[in-house]
Amino acid sequence: MGGMYIVLSDETERRLRVAVVTVFGGKEGDLNAAIEEAVKEWLERNATEQNVTRWVRKQISPPPKGKRKPIR
């Protein structure tokens, strides 16, 4: 199981914690369960193969001519 450290605004964190207690009951592990569910839903909507491929191509495509940085 992987671990991540995320930073949320105070307001977002407060709203998340209130929602988790309301929906899940506030038991140990409920916050992790809610975040995992949210991330999975986000991935379903946004991490399609086409979107990932487009992002990778953008990362590896050379910069336009005249804007290349010299290699040192």
PyMOL commands that set and color helices and strands:
alter all, ss='L'
color gray80, all
select helices_A, chain A and resi 10-24+30-46+49-60
alter helices_A, ss='H'
color red, helices_A
deselect
rebuild
show_as cartoon
